[in-house]
Amino acid sequence: MKKILLPTDFSDQATYALKVAASLAKQNDATIYLMHMLELPTHFLSGDTNLDVPEQLLFMKIAHERFEKTLEQDFLKDIKIEVNVETHKAFDGITEAIRQYDIDLVVMGSSGASGLKEMFIGSNTEKVVRTSDVPVLVIKNDIENFNIENFVFASDFTNDQKLVFEQALDFANSFNATLHLLFVNTPNRFVTTAAAEKKMKDFIADFDELTKYELHVYNDDTIERGILNFSRTIDADLIGMSTHGRQGLAHFFNGSISEDLVNHALRPVITFRI
């Protein structure tokens, strides 16, 4: 993990995420790519050559002044940081930056979304979680010391999850964390405990580097509630799972458990795209 992308709107949540990114950067000798999507009026982005250039420069000046204040914070001392101000729409700019800088991990702050906003609009964080080809770590709260001891990885433990699990395992091992492998049983997707445990044991059989782990089968009304409730019982430091990147009508009707978790979990959530 050598390149960490941190999109910021200079909010409190973005600062919480930056603290976590700084901790990861120190641990891995990584560079943080700190990026702000400049919210210019629509006519600035139209390509019109008759724009008021001084007004455009003022927006840029304000953004750079906010960056200067951000970089003065003590927790960023001795960390390699690349600062960039872009005029893309936020989501487009983030996806482009992932490709351009060959990013290993995206860290984003989020205040979550609910109700109609969650269903019809969604947040940029939710969109990035859905589409990013690299892991996305979402932070909601101020974490003084980002140290992962208990990492919940929720899955159905099918073969298509194995590449995702390799990434989760690498992340857990970088902290020497205990990986809690979680299978959530629901009324409409019920299997016996014995069958679930066998499925999990078969799944991990080829992962020799998996040494600190526990297997859990948890019953709840929904998968999302099961993940959240189980994570609370063990006071998990991090929740991880895969996302299928559903879009369009498939996403609208089927939803995405990972995106629901990003919106509703107070704990850090990391997603890995299949």
C-alpha positions in Angstrom: 0.0 0.0 0.0 2.1 2.9 -1.3 -0.5 5.3 -2.8 -3.6 6.5 -0.8 -6.2 8.7 -2.3 -8.0 11.1 0.0 -10.8 13.2 -1.6 -11.6 16.1 0.7 -14.3 18.7 0.9 -12.7 20.1 4.1 -15.5 18.9 6.3 -15.1 17.3 9.7 -15.7 13.9 8.2 -13.0 14.5 5.6 -10.6 15.5 8.4 -11.4 12.2 10.3 -10.6 10.3 7.1 -7.4 12.2 6.7 -6.2 11.3 10.2 -6.8 7.6 9.3 -5.0 8.0 6.0 -2.1 9.6 7.8 -1.8 6.7 10.2 -1.8 4.2 7.3 0.7 6.3 5.4 3.1 6.3 8.3 2.8 2.6 8.8 3.4 1.8 5.1 5.7 4.7 4.1 3.0 5.7 1.6 2.1 8.9 -0.2 -1.3 10.5 0.3 -2.8 12.1 -2.8 -5.0 14.8 -1.2 -7.6 15.9 -3.7 -10.3 18.5 -3.8 -13.0 18.7 -6.4 -13.6 22.4 -6.9 -17.3 23.1 -7.0 -17.4 25.6 -9.8 -20.7 26.9 -11.2 -21.9 24.9 -14.2 -20.9 27.5 -16.8 -17.3 27.3 -15.7 -17.2 23.6 -16.7 -18.9 24.2 -20.1 -15.8 25.1 -22.0 -17.1 28.7 -22.6 -14.1 30.9 -23.5 -16.0 34.1 -22.3 -15.7 33.2 -18.6 -14.8 35.6 -15.9 -11.3 34.4 -15.4 -10.6 36.4 -12.2 -13.7 34.8 -10.6 -12.4 31.4 -11.5 -9.0 32.2 -10.1 -10.7 33.3 -6.9 -12.3 29.8 -6.4 -8.9 28.2 -7.0 -7.2 30.6 -4.5 -9.7 29.8 -1.8 -9.2 26.1 -2.3 -5.4 26.4 -2.0 -5.7 28.5 1.1 -7.8 25.8 2.7 -5.2 23.2 1.7 -2.5 25.2 3.3 -4.4 25.3 6.6 -5.1 21.5 6.3 -1.5 20.7 5.8 -0.4 22.6 8.9 -2.0 20.0 11.2 0.4 18.1 13.4 -0.7 14.6 12.4 0.5 15.2 8.8 4.1 15.9 9.9 6.7 14.0 7.9 4.1 12.4 5.6 4.5 12.6 1.8 1.5 14.4 0.4 0.6 15.4 -3.1 -2.1 18.1 -3.3 -4.3 18.5 -6.3 -7.3 20.7 -7.1 -9.6 19.4 -9.9 -12.6 21.0 -11.6 -14.3 17.7 -12.5 -17.5 16.7 -11.0 -16.6 15.0 -7.7 -17.3 11.4 -8.6 -15.8 11.6 -12.1 -12.6 13.2 -10.6 -12.2 10.5 -8.0 -12.5 7.7 -10.5 -10.1 9.4 -12.9 -7.5 10.0 -10.1 -7.6 6.3 -9.1 -6.5 5.4 -12.6 -4.1 8.3 -13.1 -2.1 7.8 -9.9 -2.4 4.0 -9.8 -4.0 4.3 -6.3 -3.9 1.3 -3.9 -6.5 2.5 -1.4 -9.2 5.2 -1.3 -10.0 6.6 2.1 -13.1 8.7 2.4 -15.1 10.5 5.1 -18.9 10.1 5.1 -21.8 11.3 7.2 -24.0 8.7 5.7 -27.4 9.1 4.0 -30.9 8.0 4.7 -34.4 8.0 3.3 -35.0 9.4 -0.1 -31.5 10.9 -0.3 -30.0 7.5 0.1 -32.3 5.9 -2.4 -32.4 8.4 -5.3 -29.3 10.6 -4.9 -26.7 8.8 -2.8 -23.4 10.2 -1.8 -20.2 10.4 -3.7 -18.8 7.9 -1.2 -21.5 5.4 -2.0 -20.8 5.8 -5.7 -17.1 5.2 -5.3 -17.8 2.2 -3.1 -20.0 0.8 -5.9 -17.5 1.3 -8.7 -13.9 1.5 -7.4 -11.6 -1.3 -8.6 -9.4 -0.7 -5.5 -10.4 -1.0 -1.8 -12.4 1.9 -0.3 -12.1 2.6 3.4 -15.0 4.7 4.8 -14.6 6.7 8.0 -17.5 8.3 9.9 -16.0 9.4 13.2 -12.9 10.9 14.7 -10.5 8.0 15.5 -7.5 9.0 17.6 -5.5 5.9 17.0 -6.4 3.8 14.0 -5.3 0.4 15.1 -7.2 -2.7 14.0 -7.4 -5.6 16.5 -10.7 -7.1 15.5 -11.6 -7.1 11.8 -15.0 -8.6 10.8 -15.1 -10.0 7.3 -18.7 -10.8 6.3 -19.3 -13.1 3.3 -21.3 -15.9 1.8 -17.9 -17.7 1.3 -18.5 -18.6 -2.4 -15.5 -19.1 -4.7 -15.9 -15.7 -6.3 -15.0 -14.2 -3.0 -11.5 -15.6 -2.8 -9.7 -12.8 -4.6 -11.5 -10.3 -2.4 -10.6 -12.3 0.7 -6.9 -12.2 -0.2 -7.0 -8.4 -0.1 -8.9 -8.4 3.2 -6.4 -10.9 4.7 -3.4 -8.8 3.6 -5.0 -5.8 5.3 -5.7 -7.7 8.5 -2.2 -9.1 8.6 -0.7 -5.6 8.2 -2.2 -4.9 11.6 -1.7 -8.4 13.1 -5.5 -8.3 13.6 -7.8 -11.2 14.4 -10.0 -11.8 11.4 -13.6 -12.7 12.4 -15.1 -14.6 9.4 -18.9 -14.0 9.6 -21.7 -15.9 7.9 -25.1 -14.3 8.6 -28.1 -16.6 8.6 -31.5 -15.0 7.7 -35.0 -16.5 7.7 -35.1 -16.5 3.9 -31.5 -17.7 3.5 -31.2 -20.3 6.2 -28.5 -23.0 6.4 -27.6 -25.1 9.4 -24.7 -24.0 11.6 -22.8 -27.2 10.6 -23.3 -26.6 6.9 -22.2 -22.9 7.2 -19.1 -23.8 9.2 -18.1 -26.5 6.7 -18.5 -24.0 3.9 -16.3 -21.5 5.7 -13.6 -24.1 6.5 -13.5 -25.3 2.9 -13.2 -21.6 1.8 -10.2 -20.9 3.9 -8.4 -24.2 3.4 -6.0 -22.8 0.8 -5.0 -19.7 2.8 -1.9 -20.7 4.7 -1.2 -17.1 5.8 -4.5 -17.1 7.7 -3.4 -17.7 11.3 -5.4 -15.3 13.6 -9.0 -15.9 12.9 -12.4 -17.1 14.3 -15.4 -18.5 12.5 -18.9 -17.2 13.4 -22.4 -18.0 12.3 -24.9 -15.3 13.4 -28.7 -15.3 13.1 -30.6 -12.1 12.3 -33.5 -10.6 10.4 -31.3 -9.3 7.6 -27.7 -9.6 6.5 -27.0 -6.0 7.2 -28.4 -6.1 10.7 -26.6 -9.3 11.4 -23.2 -7.7 10.4 -23.9 -4.6 12.5 -25.2 -6.4 15.5 -22.4 -9.0 15.5 -19.8 -6.3 15.1 -21.2 -4.5 18.1 -21.0 -7.6 20.2 -17.3 -8.0 19.7 -16.6 -4.2 19.5 -15.1 -4.6 16.1 -12.6 -2.0 14.8 -13.4 -2.6 11.2 -16.0 -4.2 9.0 -15.1 -5.6 5.6 -17.0 -7.1 2.7 -17.1 -7.3 -1.1 -19.2 -5.2 -3.5 -20.5 -6.4 -6.8 -20.6 -2.9 -8.3 -24.3 -3.2 -9.3 -25.5 -0.3 -11.3 -28.7 0.8 -13.1 -32.0 -1.1 -12.4 -30.1 -4.0 -10.9 -28.8 -1.7 -8.2 -32.1 0.0 -7.6 -34.1 -3.2 -7.1 -31.4 -5.4 -5.5 -29.5 -2.8 -3.5 -26.1 -3.4 -2.1 -25.3 -4.6 1.4 -21.9 -2.9 1.3 -23.4 0.4 0.4 -26.1 0.1 3.1 -23.2 -0.6 5.6 -21.3 2.5 4.4 -24.5 4.5 5.0 -25.5 3.0 8.4 -22.4 1.7 10.2 -20.7 4.0 12.7 -17.6 1.8 12.6 -15.1 2.0 9.7 -16.0 0.0 6.7 -13.7 -1.3 4.0 -15.0 -2.7 0.7 -13.3 -4.8 -1.9 -14.9 -5.1 -5.4 -15.3 -8.5 -7.0 
